[in-house]
Amino acid sequence: MGAPRPPQRILLVTGLSGAGKSTVLKTLEDLGWETVDNLPLSLLDPLLATRPRAGTERGRPLAVGLDSRTRGFSAERIVGQIKKVARRKDRDVETLYLDCAGPEVLRRYSETRRRHPLAPDRPATDGIAEERELTAPLKRWADHVIDTTDSDVPALQQQIRSRFASGAESPTLSIISFGFARGLPRNADIVLDMRFLRNPHWVEGLRELTGLDEAVGAHIAKDEGYEEALARIEELLLTLLPRYRDEGKSYVSIAFGCTGGRHRSVHVAERVAARLRAEGFSPTLDHRDLATPPRDGIERSAGADTSDTEAERSQGD
């Protein structure tokens, strides 16, 4: 028999309307949680009793949003349901209560021009006071209470990540090589220009090869600026990527470009990907223009100086 499965983590997210529940649920979803918002209270028991599906859903944490807008809302009933589920060994249930000072909730409703759900035809202050009283038992019972009065959206997201992320998850990382002659890649977060390096296109015997070939890499590596530039680029990325992770960035795309997208950018992308893997990252690689044929016209039109071109041609390497 295999080791027993750990209990499924379940988080009930509740509190005052306008305190940030939607932001919390979206952040949890980005962290890999399954989220359900404003579920009718009559369906809460069946949902909590449902076993996780086999495969990728097995053990996936679940967050359920409940507030005064929930059909059949009753704080006492919710507490009773939490107690019942908490007795099960295959469930680990927690409650998060989002609080906020009345004037700040009022300001948020005024900015969005929305009516408070408990006071559609009365001042919002009445609805805020009523909701605070209705949800008081949940606040007393909650495992986590976050006051969002002084928190903007990024600050609240950071609090949720620090409390509920299952480990320090790195963003999905993709590395792209491309040719400037064929346009920038879409949605690249960081673009690095490798056209300062020696261009193998102008060397007989290398033109038809690519940056995946050892001879091309050796030629590029002989550039006097190669080692220092690549070392600094790698250190820059190793500095940035943990910061992106801490800010909750889910995807990071790094693009390396050269003129045609077949030699320098490909070689550098391969080297940087190898370094990042050695540091514990898992980048995917896409050589966008690798399969395109080499063309002298593209290299010339990109602004190659005639004397530099001839110098490259004369190097046999």
C-alpha atoms as a printed R data frame, in Angstrom:
    type eleno elety resid chain resno       x      y       z
1   ATOM     1    CA   MET     A     1   0.000  0.000   0.000
2   ATOM     2    CA   GLY     A     2   1.231  3.510  -0.803
3   ATOM     3    CA   ALA     A     3   1.611  6.332   1.647
4   ATOM     4    CA   PRO     A     4  -1.683  7.989   2.670
5   ATOM     5    CA   ARG     A     5  -2.614 11.057   0.686
6   ATOM     6    CA   PRO     A     6  -2.321 14.363   2.539
7   ATOM     7    CA   PRO     A     7  -5.629 16.040   3.336
8   ATOM     8    CA   GLN     A     8  -7.057 18.407   0.767
9   ATOM     9    CA   ARG     A     9  -6.612 22.026   1.771
10  ATOM    10    CA   ILE     A    10  -9.851 24.047   1.782
11  ATOM    11    CA   LEU     A    11 -10.006 27.777   2.444
12  ATOM    12    CA   LEU     A    12 -13.274 29.638   3.025
13  ATOM    13    CA   VAL     A    13 -12.821 33.295   2.048
14  ATOM    14    CA   THR     A    14 -15.327 35.639   3.634
15  ATOM    15    CA   GLY     A    15 -15.620 39.070   5.203
16  ATOM    16    CA   LEU     A    16 -16.971 42.482   4.282
17  ATOM    17    CA   SER     A    17 -18.099 43.298   0.758
18  ATOM    18    CA   GLY     A    18 -15.517 45.590  -0.781
19  ATOM    19    CA   ALA     A    19 -12.678 44.271   1.392
20  ATOM    20    CA   GLY     A    20 -10.966 42.468  -1.486
21  ATOM    21    CA   LYS     A    21 -12.495 38.993  -1.834
22  ATOM    22    CA   SER     A    22 -12.343 39.015  -5.647
23  ATOM    23    CA   THR     A    23  -8.657 39.990  -5.542
24  ATOM    24    CA   VAL     A    24  -7.922 37.208  -3.054
25  ATOM    25    CA   LEU     A    25  -9.686 34.532  -5.105
26  ATOM    26    CA   LYS     A    26  -7.962 35.622  -8.319
27  ATOM    27    CA   THR     A    27  -4.574 35.528  -6.588
28  ATOM    28    CA   LEU     A    28  -5.266 32.058  -5.194
29  ATOM    29    CA   GLU     A    29  -6.306 30.894  -8.654
30  ATOM    30    CA   ASP     A    30  -2.976 32.136 -10.015
31  ATOM    31    CA   LEU     A    31  -1.278 30.106  -7.279
32  ATOM    32    CA   GLY     A    32  -2.965 26.938  -8.544
33  ATOM    33    CA   TRP     A    33  -6.007 26.830  -6.283
34  ATOM    34    CA   GLU     A    34  -9.429 25.852  -7.554
35  ATOM    35    CA   THR     A    35 -11.805 28.711  -6.711
36  ATOM    36    CA   VAL     A    36 -15.581 29.028  -6.381
37  ATOM    37    CA   ASP     A    37 -17.305 32.330  -5.570
38  ATOM    38    CA   ASN     A    38 -20.776 33.088  -4.193
39  ATOM    39    CA   LEU     A    39 -21.845 29.463  -4.059
40  ATOM    40    CA   PRO     A    40 -25.389 29.081  -2.663
41  ATOM    41    CA   LEU     A    41 -25.051 27.931   0.923
42  ATOM    42    CA   SER     A    42 -27.191 24.866   0.211
43  ATOM    43    CA   LEU     A    43 -24.469 23.638  -2.167
44  ATOM    44    CA   LEU     A    44 -21.573 24.128   0.249
45  ATOM    45    CA   ASP     A    45 -21.983 20.746   1.963
46  ATOM    46    CA   PRO     A    46 -22.072 18.784  -1.334
47  ATOM    47    CA   LEU     A    47 -19.041 20.689  -2.601
48  ATOM    48    CA   LEU     A    48 -16.996 20.018   0.508
49  ATOM    49    CA   ALA     A    49 -18.029 16.369   0.455
50  ATOM    50    CA   THR     A    50 -16.904 15.882  -3.168
51  ATOM    51    CA   ARG     A    51 -13.709 13.858  -3.444
52  ATOM    52    CA   PRO     A    52 -10.941 15.350  -5.584
53  ATOM    53    CA   ARG     A    53 -10.899 13.906  -9.088
54  ATOM    54    CA   ALA     A    54  -8.121 11.602 -10.157
55  ATOM    55    CA   GLY     A    55  -5.195 12.987 -12.117
56  ATOM    56    CA   THR     A    56  -4.201 16.614 -12.050
57  ATOM    57    CA   GLU     A    57  -7.059 17.657  -9.732
58  ATOM    58    CA   ARG     A    58  -6.025 15.234  -6.991
59  ATOM    59    CA   GLY     A    59  -5.109 17.176  -3.881
60  ATOM    60    CA   ARG     A    60  -5.551 20.571  -5.534
61  ATOM    61    CA   PRO     A    61  -6.431 23.136  -2.845
62  ATOM    62    CA   LEU     A    62  -9.915 24.650  -2.967
63  ATOM    63    CA   ALA     A    63 -10.954 28.207  -2.064
64  ATOM    64    CA   VAL     A    64 -14.644 29.063  -1.630
65  ATOM    65    CA   GLY     A    65 -15.837 32.678  -1.511
66  ATOM    66    CA   LEU     A    66 -18.797 33.409   0.777
67  ATOM    67    CA   ASP     A    67 -20.237 36.738   1.850
68  ATOM    68    CA   SER     A    68 -23.584 38.391   2.562
69  ATOM    69    CA   ARG     A    69 -24.538 38.152  -1.133
70  ATOM    70    CA   THR     A    70 -24.441 34.355  -0.921
71  ATOM    71    CA   ARG     A    71 -27.924 32.870  -1.209
72  ATOM    72    CA   GLY     A    72 -29.118 31.692   2.205
73  ATOM    73    CA   PHE     A    73 -26.190 33.352   3.974
74  ATOM    74    CA   SER     A    74 -25.964 32.557   7.679
75  ATOM    75    CA   ALA     A    75 -22.712 32.962   9.586
76  ATOM    76    CA   GLU     A    76 -23.793 30.494  12.285
77  ATOM    77    CA   ARG     A    77 -24.690 27.867   9.698
78  ATOM    78    CA   ILE     A    78 -21.361 28.337   7.923
79  ATOM    79    CA   VAL     A    79 -19.459 27.907  11.196
80  ATOM    80    CA   GLY     A    80 -21.419 24.709  11.838
81  ATOM    81    CA   GLN     A    81 -20.538 23.371   8.394
82  ATOM    82    CA   ILE     A    82 -16.858 24.218   8.931
83  ATOM    83    CA   LYS     A    83 -16.830 22.345  12.233
84  ATOM    84    CA   LYS     A    84 -18.383 19.278  10.630
85  ATOM    85    CA   VAL     A    85 -15.923 19.186   7.731
86  ATOM    86    CA   ALA     A    86 -12.970 19.894  10.046
87  ATOM    87    CA   ARG     A    87 -13.577 16.539  11.753
88  ATOM    88    CA   ARG     A    88 -12.707 14.695   8.546
89  ATOM    89    CA   LYS     A    89  -9.140 13.459   8.256
90  ATOM    90    CA   ASP     A    90  -9.054 13.984   4.472
91  ATOM    91    CA   ARG     A    91  -9.839 17.711   4.713
92  ATOM    92    CA   ASP     A    92  -7.808 20.579   6.149
93  ATOM    93    CA   VAL     A    93 -10.249 23.496   6.450
94  ATOM    94    CA   GLU     A    94  -9.276 27.101   7.209
95  ATOM    95    CA   THR     A    95 -11.205 30.362   7.156
96  ATOM    96    CA   LEU     A    96  -9.913 33.727   5.951
97  ATOM    97    CA   TYR     A    97 -11.844 36.830   7.012
98  ATOM    98    CA   LEU     A    98 -11.248 40.084   5.118
99  ATOM    99    CA   ASP     A    99 -11.885 43.149   7.235
100 ATOM   100    CA   CYS     A   100 -11.760 46.829   6.310
101 ATOM   101    CA   ALA     A   101 -12.571 50.103   8.078
102 ATOM   102    CA   GLY     A   102 -16.011 51.479   7.278
103 ATOM   103    CA   PRO     A   103 -14.842 54.791   5.748
104 ATOM   104    CA   GLU     A   104 -12.480 52.946   3.392
105 ATOM   105    CA   VAL     A   105 -15.218 50.510   2.283
106 ATOM   106    CA   LEU     A   106 -17.477 53.515   1.704
107 ATOM   107    CA   ARG     A   107 -14.762 55.207  -0.377
108 ATOM   108    CA   ARG     A   108 -14.346 52.090  -2.526
109 ATOM   109    CA   TYR     A   109 -18.076 51.859  -3.177
110 ATOM   110    CA   SER     A   110 -18.174 55.554  -4.044
111 ATOM   111    CA   GLU     A   111 -15.310 55.163  -6.527
112 ATOM   112    CA   THR     A   112 -16.950 52.215  -8.300
113 ATOM   113    CA   ARG     A   113 -20.454 53.743  -8.066
114 ATOM   114    CA   ARG     A   114 -21.837 50.391  -6.951
115 ATOM   115    CA   ARG     A   115 -24.609 49.912  -4.420
116 ATOM   116    CA   HIS     A   116 -23.919 47.954  -1.256
117 ATOM   117    CA   PRO     A   117 -25.656 44.547  -1.529
118 ATOM   118    CA   LEU     A   118 -27.386 44.972   1.850
119 ATOM   119    CA   ALA     A   119 -28.476 48.570   1.227
120 ATOM   120    CA   PRO     A   120 -29.560 48.922  -2.394
121 ATOM   121    CA   ASP     A   121 -32.002 51.715  -1.527
122 ATOM   122    CA   ARG     A   122 -30.328 53.062   1.631
123 ATOM   123    CA   PRO     A   123 -27.011 54.740   2.432
124 ATOM   124    CA   ALA     A   124 -24.029 52.422   2.017
125 ATOM   125    CA   THR     A   125 -23.067 53.075   5.632
126 ATOM   126    CA   ASP     A   126 -26.196 51.186   6.728
127 ATOM   127    CA   GLY     A   127 -25.252 48.165   4.652
128 ATOM   128    CA   ILE     A   128 -21.657 48.186   5.904
129 ATOM   129    CA   ALA     A   129 -22.782 48.251   9.549
130 ATOM   130    CA   GLU     A   130 -25.346 45.497   8.973
131 ATOM   131    CA   GLU     A   131 -22.854 43.275   7.176
132 ATOM   132    CA   ARG     A   132 -20.238 43.733   9.897
133 ATOM   133    CA   GLU     A   133 -22.775 42.490  12.440
134 ATOM   134    CA   LEU     A   134 -23.888 39.579  10.229
135 ATOM   135    CA   THR     A   135 -20.359 38.336   9.652
136 ATOM   136    CA   ALA     A   136 -19.051 38.839  13.218
137 ATOM   137    CA   PRO     A   137 -19.285 35.091  14.099
138 ATOM   138    CA   LEU     A   138 -17.101 34.268  11.067
139 ATOM   139    CA   LYS     A   139 -14.500 36.817  12.111
140 ATOM   140    CA   ARG     A   140 -14.352 35.317  15.608
141 ATOM   141    CA   TRP     A   141 -13.986 31.809  14.142
142 ATOM   142    CA   ALA     A   142 -11.517 32.672  11.373
143 ATOM   143    CA   ASP     A   143  -8.011 31.212  11.292
144 ATOM   144    CA   HIS     A   144  -6.753 34.236   9.334
145 ATOM   145    CA   VAL     A   145  -7.927 37.853   9.550
146 ATOM   146    CA   ILE     A   146  -6.530 40.391   7.083
147 ATOM   147    CA   ASP     A   147  -7.405 44.062   7.424
148 ATOM   148    CA   THR     A   148  -7.202 45.583   3.940
149 ATOM   149    CA   THR     A   149  -7.870 49.192   4.992
150 ATOM   150    CA   ASP     A   150  -4.375 50.372   4.079
151 ATOM   151    CA   SER     A   151  -3.666 47.792   1.350
152 ATOM   152    CA   ASP     A   152  -3.835 48.433  -2.357
153 ATOM   153    CA   VAL     A   153  -4.309 45.510  -4.756
154 ATOM   154    CA   PRO     A   154  -0.577 44.619  -5.137
155 ATOM   155    CA   ALA     A   155  -0.063 44.695  -1.362
156 ATOM   156    CA   LEU     A   156  -3.047 42.405  -0.764
157 ATOM   157    CA   GLN     A   157  -1.850 40.028  -3.473
158 ATOM   158    CA   GLN     A   158   1.560 39.877  -1.812
159 ATOM   159    CA   GLN     A   159  -0.001 39.044   1.556
160 ATOM   160    CA   ILE     A   160  -2.013 36.214   0.023
161 ATOM   161    CA   ARG     A   161   1.011 34.794  -1.776
162 ATOM   162    CA   SER     A   162   3.103 34.880   1.381
163 ATOM   163    CA   ARG     A   163   0.404 33.080   3.399
164 ATOM   164    CA   PHE     A   164  -1.007 30.576   0.950
165 ATOM   165    CA   ALA     A   165   1.565 29.823  -1.756
166 ATOM   166    CA   SER     A   166   2.654 26.174  -1.568
167 ATOM   167    CA   GLY     A   167   6.374 26.902  -1.651
168 ATOM   168    CA   ALA     A   168   8.280 29.477  -3.672
169 ATOM   169    CA   GLU     A   169   6.961 28.763  -7.147
170 ATOM   170    CA   SER     A   170   8.914 30.282 -10.010
171 ATOM   171    CA   PRO     A   171   7.084 31.848 -12.957
172 ATOM   172    CA   THR     A   172   6.698 29.884 -16.162
173 ATOM   173    CA   LEU     A   173   9.839 30.839 -18.058
174 ATOM   174    CA   SER     A   174  10.261 30.859 -21.828
175 ATOM   175    CA   ILE     A   175  13.356 31.812 -23.817
176 ATOM   176    CA   ILE     A   176  13.036 32.801 -27.465
177 ATOM   177    CA   SER     A   177  15.643 33.410 -30.151
178 ATOM   178    CA   PHE     A   178  14.584 35.538 -33.119
179 ATOM   179    CA   GLY     A   179  15.772 37.698 -36.000
180 ATOM   180    CA   PHE     A   180  15.142 41.454 -35.898
181 ATOM   181    CA   ALA     A   181  14.745 41.328 -39.671
182 ATOM   182    CA   ARG     A   182  11.543 39.336 -39.165
183 ATOM   183    CA   GLY     A   183  10.107 41.426 -36.360
184 ATOM   184    CA   LEU     A   184  10.055 41.363 -32.601
185 ATOM   185    CA   PRO     A   185   8.329 38.426 -30.886
186 ATOM   186    CA   ARG     A   186   4.967 39.204 -29.353
187 ATOM   187    CA   ASN     A   187   4.631 39.453 -25.576
188 ATOM   188    CA   ALA     A   188   8.361 39.389 -24.804
189 ATOM   189    CA   ASP     A   189   9.036 40.806 -21.330
190 ATOM   190    CA   ILE     A   190  12.790 41.231 -21.844
191 ATOM   191    CA   VAL     A   191  14.464 41.723 -25.251
192 ATOM   192    CA   LEU     A   192  18.262 41.503 -25.540
193 ATOM   193    CA   ASP     A   193  20.099 42.452 -28.737
194 ATOM   194    CA   MET     A   194  22.993 40.125 -29.651
195 ATOM   195    CA   ARG     A   195  24.014 41.960 -32.824
196 ATOM   196    CA   PHE     A   196  27.150 43.313 -31.104
197 ATOM   197    CA   LEU     A   197  28.716 39.831 -31.359
198 ATOM   198    CA   ARG     A   198  30.720 38.474 -34.301
199 ATOM   199    CA   ASN     A   199  28.382 37.391 -37.084
200 ATOM   200    CA   PRO     A   200  28.985 33.839 -38.363
201 ATOM   201    CA   HIS     A   201  26.839 34.505 -41.409
202 ATOM   202    CA   TRP     A   202  29.805 36.102 -43.197
203 ATOM   203    CA   VAL     A   203  32.166 33.184 -42.581
204 ATOM   204    CA   GLU     A   204  32.381 30.489 -45.249
205 ATOM   205    CA   GLY     A   205  31.500 27.135 -43.749
206 ATOM   206    CA   LEU     A   206  29.392 28.674 -40.983
207 ATOM   207    CA   ARG     A   207  26.707 30.465 -42.983
208 ATOM   208    CA   GLU     A   208  24.661 27.323 -43.565
209 ATOM   209    CA   LEU     A   209  25.087 26.148 -39.967
210 ATOM   210    CA   THR     A   210  23.149 27.499 -36.959
211 ATOM   211    CA   GLY     A   211  23.771 28.489 -33.394
212 ATOM   212    CA   LEU     A   212  23.118 24.885 -32.411
213 ATOM   213    CA   ASP     A   213  26.354 23.836 -34.095
214 ATOM   214    CA   GLU     A   214  29.559 23.760 -32.052
215 ATOM   215    CA   ALA     A   215  31.623 25.531 -34.709
216 ATOM   216    CA   VAL     A   216  29.245 28.487 -34.744
217 ATOM   217    CA   GLY     A   217  29.312 28.724 -30.964
218 ATOM   218    CA   ALA     A   218  33.113 28.633 -30.931
219 ATOM   219    CA   HIS     A   219  33.256 31.456 -33.480
220 ATOM   220    CA   ILE     A   220  30.859 33.650 -31.490
221 ATOM   221    CA   ALA     A   221  32.671 32.931 -28.224
222 ATOM   222    CA   LYS     A   222  35.913 34.374 -29.672
223 ATOM   223    CA   ASP     A   223  34.357 37.840 -29.683
224 ATOM   224    CA   GLU     A   224  36.276 39.897 -27.137
225 ATOM   225    CA   GLY     A   225  33.079 41.120 -25.495
226 ATOM   226    CA   TYR     A   226  31.371 37.728 -25.360
227 ATOM   227    CA   GLU     A   227  32.283 36.373 -21.918
228 ATOM   228    CA   GLU     A   228  31.808 39.597 -19.983
229 ATOM   229    CA   ALA     A   229  28.507 40.431 -21.692
230 ATOM   230    CA   LEU     A   230  27.042 36.946 -21.281
231 ATOM   231    CA   ALA     A   231  28.125 36.716 -17.655
232 ATOM   232    CA   ARG     A   232  26.440 40.037 -16.890
233 ATOM   233    CA   ILE     A   233  23.253 39.045 -18.741
234 ATOM   234    CA   GLU     A   234  23.062 35.782 -16.794
235 ATOM   235    CA   GLU     A   235  23.600 37.539 -13.469
236 ATOM   236    CA   LEU     A   236  20.962 40.120 -14.371
237 ATOM   237    CA   LEU     A   237  18.400 37.415 -15.091
238 ATOM   238    CA   LEU     A   238  19.290 35.527 -11.920
239 ATOM   239    CA   THR     A   239  18.624 38.757 -10.024
240 ATOM   240    CA   LEU     A   240  15.352 39.569 -11.786
241 ATOM   241    CA   LEU     A   241  13.637 36.181 -11.852
242 ATOM   242    CA   PRO     A   242  13.324 35.763  -8.056
243 ATOM   243    CA   ARG     A   243  11.946 39.312  -7.874
244 ATOM   244    CA   TYR     A   244   9.374 38.496 -10.548
245 ATOM   245    CA   ARG     A   245   8.432 35.403  -8.529
246 ATOM   246    CA   ASP     A   246   8.014 37.454  -5.345
247 ATOM   247    CA   GLU     A   247   5.746 39.888  -7.211
248 ATOM   248    CA   GLY     A   248   3.581 36.986  -8.380
249 ATOM   249    CA   LYS     A   249   4.399 37.212 -12.067
250 ATOM   250    CA   SER     A   250   3.127 33.990 -13.631
251 ATOM   251    CA   TYR     A   251   4.927 34.124 -16.987
252 ATOM   252    CA   VAL     A   252   8.274 35.588 -18.045
253 ATOM   253    CA   SER     A   253   9.413 35.607 -21.666
254 ATOM   254    CA   ILE     A   254  13.047 36.457 -22.485
255 ATOM   255    CA   ALA     A   255  13.924 37.081 -26.132
256 ATOM   256    CA   PHE     A   256  17.423 37.130 -27.647
257 ATOM   257    CA   GLY     A   257  17.670 38.715 -31.086
258 ATOM   258    CA   CYS     A   258  20.242 38.917 -33.840
259 ATOM   259    CA   THR     A   259  19.859 39.942 -37.477
260 ATOM   260    CA   GLY     A   260  18.535 36.759 -39.056
261 ATOM   261    CA   GLY     A   261  17.724 34.720 -35.956
262 ATOM   262    CA   ARG     A   262  19.835 31.713 -36.922
263 ATOM   263    CA   HIS     A   263  23.285 32.101 -35.313
264 ATOM   264    CA   ARG     A   264  24.069 34.492 -32.456
265 ATOM   265    CA   SER     A   265  20.639 34.635 -30.831
266 ATOM   266    CA   VAL     A   266  20.267 30.853 -31.004
267 ATOM   267    CA   HIS     A   267  23.658 30.199 -29.428
268 ATOM   268    CA   VAL     A   268  23.137 32.726 -26.644
269 ATOM   269    CA   ALA     A   269  19.613 31.474 -25.908
270 ATOM   270    CA   GLU     A   270  20.975 27.936 -25.547
271 ATOM   271    CA   ARG     A   271  23.765 29.040 -23.232
272 ATOM   272    CA   VAL     A   272  21.537 31.169 -21.011
273 ATOM   273    CA   ALA     A   273  18.910 28.409 -20.799
274 ATOM   274    CA   ALA     A   274  21.602 25.961 -19.673
275 ATOM   275    CA   ARG     A   275  22.772 28.371 -16.966
276 ATOM   276    CA   LEU     A   276  19.241 28.949 -15.714
277 ATOM   277    CA   ARG     A   277  18.598 25.195 -15.574
278 ATOM   278    CA   ALA     A   278  21.756 24.795 -13.513
279 ATOM   279    CA   GLU     A   279  20.337 27.384 -11.108
280 ATOM   280    CA   GLY     A   280  17.070 25.461 -10.673
281 ATOM   281    CA   PHE     A   281  14.817 27.098 -13.277
282 ATOM   282    CA   SER     A   282  12.973 25.185 -16.006
283 ATOM   283    CA   PRO     A   283  12.886 27.363 -19.123
284 ATOM   284    CA   THR     A   284  11.355 26.296 -22.416
285 ATOM   285    CA   LEU     A   285  13.239 27.158 -25.617
286 ATOM   286    CA   ASP     A   286  11.800 28.366 -28.914
287 ATOM   287    CA   HIS     A   287  14.092 29.214 -31.829
288 ATOM   288    CA   ARG     A   288  11.558 31.135 -33.864
289 ATOM   289    CA   ASP     A   289  13.562 31.777 -37.037
290 ATOM   290    CA   LEU     A   290  15.955 28.836 -36.964
291 ATOM   291    CA   ALA     A   291  14.416 27.145 -39.999
292 ATOM   292    CA   THR     A   292  14.560 30.210 -42.239
293 ATOM   293    CA   PRO     A   293  17.240 30.116 -44.988
294 ATOM   294    CA   PRO     A   294  20.307 32.380 -44.655
295 ATOM   295    CA   ARG     A   295  20.107 35.478 -46.861
296 ATOM   296    CA   ASP     A   296  22.847 38.017 -47.479
297 ATOM   297    CA   GLY     A   297  20.287 40.692 -48.270
298 ATOM   298    CA   ILE     A   298  18.732 40.455 -44.810
299 ATOM   299    CA   GLU     A   299  22.112 40.743 -43.103
300 ATOM   300    CA   ARG     A   300  23.098 43.772 -45.228
301 ATOM   301    CA   SER     A   301  19.738 45.520 -44.842
302 ATOM   302    CA   ALA     A   302  20.078 45.288 -41.078
303 ATOM   303    CA   GLY     A   303  22.835 47.886 -41.172
304 ATOM   304    CA   ALA     A   304  26.004 45.809 -41.292
305 ATOM   305    CA   ASP     A   305  29.024 48.027 -41.944
306 ATOM   306    CA   THR     A   306  30.808 47.076 -45.199
307 ATOM   307    CA   SER     A   307  34.246 46.989 -43.616
308 ATOM   308    CA   ASP     A   308  33.013 44.843 -40.750
309 ATOM   309    CA   THR     A   309  31.341 42.500 -43.208
310 ATOM   310    CA   GLU     A   310  34.497 42.058 -45.218
311 ATOM   311    CA   ALA     A   311  36.504 41.501 -42.034
312 ATOM   312    CA   GLU     A   312  34.086 38.759 -41.017
313 ATOM   313    CA   ARG     A   313  34.354 37.146 -44.446
314 ATOM   314    CA   SER     A   314  38.114 37.058 -44.192
315 ATOM   315    CA   GLN     A   315  38.127 35.190 -40.849
316 ATOM   316    CA   GLY     A   316  38.384 31.485 -41.402
317 ATOM   317    CA   ASP     A   317  38.223 30.401 -37.781
